[in-house]
């Protein structure tokens, strides 16, 4: 077993995971919902717009801490590769949905995202149970978002 890293090094790597993870929503910053989204038919259970910022902030923070825990436990390849894949899919959804106005294509992206989160969670769980647990709310939220994406696709052919 390798010696523990100094606290400053661990904090620096944690900050790196936080910054990397928060790059995912940057793609969405250039494609805000806008007027197009306001014209869509939405289900009654569609959350209010103000809820998305706080929820995603907490989810991204949990995701970053989970990745850091896995990194700290010495896993540098498979599990973290899944993490990067799901992060890329996360970043892709917003421009496809809000930017290109492609609800059906966004549904395909979010289904791939959901599967990649599940695979990431499973890989993280095998390395660090706390890391796996930190991804459970993310999987739950994306499950809800998937149901919402399906409903929007059906309501707005």
MOMO-V400990 format. One record per backbone hydrogen bond with DSSP energy under -1.0 kcal/mol. CO is the residue of the C=O (numbers start at 1). NH is the residue of the N-H. E is the energy in kcal/mol with one decimal. If there is no record, write none. Layout:
co;nh;e
CO;NH;E
CO;NH;E
//
This chain:
co;nh;e
6;10;-2.2
7;11;-2.7
8;12;-2.3
9;13;-2.3
10;14;-2.5
11;15;-2.4
12;16;-2.0
13;17;-2.3
14;18;-2.4
15;19;-2.7
16;20;-2.7
17;21;-2.5
18;22;-2.5
20;23;-1.0
21;24;-1.2
23;26;-1.1
25;29;-1.0
28;31;-1.2
33;37;-1.2
34;38;-1.1
35;39;-1.2
37;40;-1.1
43;46;-1.7
48;51;-1.6
49;52;-1.1
51;55;-2.0
52;56;-2.7
53;57;-2.2
54;58;-2.1
55;59;-2.5
56;60;-3.1
57;61;-2.0
58;62;-2.4
59;63;-2.6
60;64;-2.4
61;65;-2.3
62;66;-2.3
63;67;-2.5
64;68;-2.3
65;69;-2.6
66;70;-2.1
67;71;-2.7
68;72;-3.2
69;73;-1.4
70;75;-1.9
71;74;-2.0
77;81;-2.6
78;82;-2.0
79;83;-1.8
80;84;-2.2
81;85;-2.1
82;86;-2.6
83;87;-2.1
84;88;-2.2
85;89;-2.2
86;90;-2.4
87;91;-2.3
88;92;-1.7
89;93;-1.5
92;96;-1.7
93;97;-2.9
94;98;-2.4
94;99;-1.2
95;100;-2.4
96;102;-2.2
102;106;-2.5
103;107;-1.7
104;108;-1.6
105;109;-2.1
106;110;-2.8
107;111;-2.1
108;112;-2.0
109;113;-2.5
110;114;-2.8
111;115;-2.1
112;116;-2.4
113;117;-2.5
114;118;-2.3
115;119;-2.4
116;120;-2.2
117;121;-3.3
118;122;-2.4
119;123;-2.2
120;124;-3.2
121;125;-2.9
122;126;-1.5
124;127;-1.0
124;128;-3.7
128;132;-2.3
129;133;-2.9
130;134;-1.9
132;135;-1.0
133;136;-1.0
135;139;-2.5
136;140;-2.5
137;141;-2.7
138;142;-2.6
139;143;-2.0
140;144;-2.2
141;145;-2.8
142;146;-2.2
143;147;-2.1
144;148;-2.3
145;149;-2.7
146;150;-2.7
147;151;-2.2
148;152;-2.8
149;153;-2.2
150;154;-2.2
151;155;-2.6
152;156;-1.5
//
